[in-house]
Amino acid sequence: MLNSAPVTTMLPVADMARARAFYEGCLGLVPGGLKPDGKFVYSVAGSTLALFPKPGGTKADHTAISFKVDDIAASIAALKRAGVVFEDYDFPDFKTVDHVCVLGSEKAAWFKDTEGNYLCIHEDLA
């Protein structure tokens, strides 16, 4: 029923100006515009990312959005140059090496936006 419906990812933000500076300046997203309901949207490879104002934000402990990249090492390097700080993990069954964790058929790396949302980049393995 929803297979052909466009998808919008909704991310809560406490400070819209700060969040926009991160998404545009650090991640390189092109501004789509402010909607009458207060959301600010970006078009990302045919999908929509919407930042919506929420006092206090939301402190989720899971990945809110993941961006598929062709070369995770190159993407990490470029994002670090833009000011993104990657998370590192060292658990018995979940460990990052150079910010990357191999999860079955993909490599993944996580970082937080300025509002505390967990974001990910991932590269599919052949």
Steps between C-alpha positions, in 0.01 A plus 500: 500500500780749583766352275496795260438774759785751543668483842579789733734453794402726789774613740424707810721800567518730800686777314406531133779746410765280662360186334481666158861617531602137562289341226599760243855584608625161620289255300466714188122470465335757276222699673152423374312755702290574804147358504203684655490250790859588599679204343811565294546252216780361287471281193750214534531264202126489438401487867418785736672583826295728720631674810219595733523725803451319831597667826758280668535287186477122536766284654461175303768237545466353152597599147250754370625506141773331297652632179624242251846590367724338239824533698465519877867583567494793256166617637629490858806702400290762320248528783777531760652785297157667514490470879306177557611302806456123472402266781718204595379184670681214672256231612557123486279458192511853358829680440607783273842519340584841353134590580368208287314189610442212259144372537440199280455641151593861575750732663356775719615805695298718736500862608260735676352817363500816712163399646606156625347295216709196404584501130683235302678454172520151359666326207361177358755223461508307173 
